[in-house]
Amino acid sequence: MKKGIGLKSADIRLVAVTEANRVLVAALGLAPEQMNFVASNAESLEEAETDGDAQPRVIVAGDRVVGFLMYEAPRDNDEARIYRFMIDRASQGRGYGKAALREVLDEIKRLGHVGHVSICYEPDNEAARNLYRSAGFVEEGLDEDGEMIADLALAARTDEP
Ligand SMILES: CC(C)(COP(=O)(O)OP(=O)(O)OC[C@H]1O[C@@H](n2cnc3c(N)ncnc32)[C@H](O)[C@@H]1OP(=O)(O)O)[C@@H](O)C(=O)NCCC(=O)NCCS
């Protein structure tokens, strides 16, 4: 198996949380100035245990756990929501976030009942804004907590020039 830097984004996989990888997920970290952008993974893992809609996914590059994300896509709703997304600070800037976003959007599309995906982030989170914009998300404005909401229409994507 290939290792370390030099991995292509195609080597990114999303896997379920297991007893074996959960401790690695909880150990992933962010730079101090990124800490308020997303809840801690330990909190998210705990939350996922009691929320039946939560779909937590571990982001794996080759054989390394490099990030974590969580979404929900209830069957009775055509909207999915990605509400946790992070890449460990030591692995940022190598295309893993972009590849993981592509993977989770593919997974959501395959569910078959989702028409659009929403995501939210702090308005000063430039990395998140750029990443989501490059995937086609369109900013819709701030919610009542001052977070930016962005939306991606899945069906419309193939209609784009
Ligand atoms: C946002 C985050 C997930 C991006 O992951 P990443 O693996 O570093 O991103 P990638 O290397 O795949 O870069 C993808 C795109 O994101 C944008 N981006 C990434 N880092 C950036 C930075 N420091 N400044 C500006 N844009 C950035 C760029 O548009 C980049 O595309 P490009 O390289 O073609 O220009 C990561 O920075 C992170 O975990 N941040 C802290 C937690 C967070 O903010 N999560 C989002 C909460 S909603």
PDBQT file of the ligand as one rigid body, heavy atoms in Angstrom, charges set to zero:
ROOT
HETATM    1  C1  LIG A 201     -11.495  23.555   5.187  1.00  0.00    +0.000 C 
HETATM    2  C2  LIG A 201     -10.618  22.288   5.163  1.00  0.00    +0.000 C 
HETATM    3  C3  LIG A 201     -11.506  21.071   5.440  1.00  0.00    +0.000 C 
HETATM    4  C4  LIG A 201      -9.970  22.165   3.774  1.00  0.00    +0.000 C 
HETATM    5  O1  LIG A 201      -9.248  20.939   3.722  1.00  0.00    +0.000 OA
HETATM    6  P1  LIG A 201      -7.844  20.828   2.943  1.00  0.00    +0.000 P 
HETATM    7  O2  LIG A 201      -7.527  19.386   2.796  1.00  0.00    +0.000 OA
HETATM    8  O3  LIG A 201      -6.834  21.670   3.618  1.00  0.00    +0.000 OA
HETATM    9  O4  LIG A 201      -8.230  21.475   1.538  1.00  0.00    +0.000 OA
HETATM   10  P2  LIG A 201      -7.618  21.102   0.116  1.00  0.00    +0.000 P 
HETATM   11  O5  LIG A 201      -6.136  20.997   0.196  1.00  0.00    +0.000 OA
HETATM   12  O6  LIG A 201      -8.363  19.955  -0.452  1.00  0.00    +0.000 OA
HETATM   13  O7  LIG A 201      -7.976  22.425  -0.701  1.00  0.00    +0.000 OA
HETATM   14  C5  LIG A 201      -9.215  22.530  -1.363  1.00  0.00    +0.000 C 
HETATM   15  C6  LIG A 201      -9.557  23.954  -1.626  1.00  0.00    +0.000 C 
HETATM   16  O8  LIG A 201      -9.842  24.634  -0.407  1.00  0.00    +0.000 OA
HETATM   17  C7  LIG A 201      -9.373  25.970  -0.462  1.00  0.00    +0.000 C 
HETATM   18  N1  LIG A 201      -8.364  26.155   0.593  1.00  0.00    +0.000 N 
HETATM   19  C8  LIG A 201      -7.757  25.196   1.322  1.00  0.00    +0.000 A 
HETATM   20  N2  LIG A 201      -6.946  25.751   2.229  1.00  0.00    +0.000 NA
HETATM   21  C9  LIG A 201      -7.037  27.091   2.061  1.00  0.00    +0.000 A 
HETATM   22  C10 LIG A 201      -6.464  28.207   2.711  1.00  0.00    +0.000 A 
HETATM   23  N3  LIG A 201      -5.604  28.060   3.739  1.00  0.00    +0.000 N 
HETATM   24  N4  LIG A 201      -6.813  29.446   2.301  1.00  0.00    +0.000 NA
HETATM   25  C11 LIG A 201      -7.692  29.630   1.301  1.00  0.00    +0.000 A 
HETATM   26  N5  LIG A 201      -8.279  28.598   0.633  1.00  0.00    +0.000 NA
HETATM   27  C12 LIG A 201      -7.950  27.340   1.011  1.00  0.00    +0.000 A 
HETATM   28  C13 LIG A 201      -8.804  26.153  -1.853  1.00  0.00    +0.000 C 
HETATM   29  O9  LIG A 201      -9.835  26.627  -2.691  1.00  0.00    +0.000 OA
HETATM   30  C14 LIG A 201      -8.426  24.759  -2.247  1.00  0.00    +0.000 C 
HETATM   31  O10 LIG A 201      -8.452  24.550  -3.618  1.00  0.00    +0.000 OA
HETATM   32  P3  LIG A 201      -7.150  24.883  -4.508  1.00  0.00    +0.000 P 
HETATM   33  O11 LIG A 201      -6.000  24.192  -3.832  1.00  0.00    +0.000 OA
HETATM   34  O12 LIG A 201      -7.497  24.283  -5.822  1.00  0.00    +0.000 OA
HETATM   35  O13 LIG A 201      -7.037  26.360  -4.494  1.00  0.00    +0.000 OA
HETATM   36  C15 LIG A 201      -9.480  22.364   6.219  1.00  0.00    +0.000 C 
HETATM   37  O14 LIG A 201      -8.761  23.562   6.006  1.00  0.00    +0.000 OA
HETATM   38  C16 LIG A 201      -9.968  22.326   7.652  1.00  0.00    +0.000 C 
HETATM   39  O15 LIG A 201     -10.152  21.262   8.232  1.00  0.00    +0.000 OA
HETATM   40  N6  LIG A 201     -10.159  23.508   8.249  1.00  0.00    +0.000 N 
HETATM   41  C17 LIG A 201     -10.531  23.613   9.661  1.00  0.00    +0.000 C 
HETATM   42  C18 LIG A 201     -11.921  23.087   9.931  1.00  0.00    +0.000 C 
HETATM   43  C19 LIG A 201     -12.944  23.795   9.079  1.00  0.00    +0.000 C 
HETATM   44  O16 LIG A 201     -12.896  24.986   8.885  1.00  0.00    +0.000 OA
HETATM   45  N7  LIG A 201     -13.918  23.009   8.597  1.00  0.00    +0.000 N 
HETATM   46  C20 LIG A 201     -14.997  23.516   7.811  1.00  0.00    +0.000 C 
HETATM   47  C21 LIG A 201     -16.102  23.828   8.738  1.00  0.00    +0.000 C 
HETATM   48  S1  LIG A 201     -17.601  24.056   7.863  1.00  0.00    +0.000 SA
ENDROOT
TORSDOF 0
